[in-house]
């Protein structure tokens, strides 16, 4: 309780792990007084690709493989859910079919 989602202390200027961002209308629109300059341009394409790959690898390191019992449990839950939905759609199709036959005849 009280720890940030990453497990460490919350960063300065944050509250409950949510950083506050305050933009003036000039900053939001990007007008000349908004602080955007030639030095603030986006990095080139290669640098953006490298950054993207680094972020993907960092996110993939957070992935936790389920244990065998969790995997079996998840599989059973999915199969039961799919079966229930399949039965519901089948029943709905049957009822609609009966309604169409009653309405338009054989």
Secondary structure, DSSP 8 states (H G I E B T S, - for coil): --S-TTSS---TTEETTEE-----HHHHHT-GGGS--GGG----HHHHHHHHHHHHHHHHTT-----HHHHHHHHHHHHHHHHHHHHHHHHHHHHHHHHHHHHH--
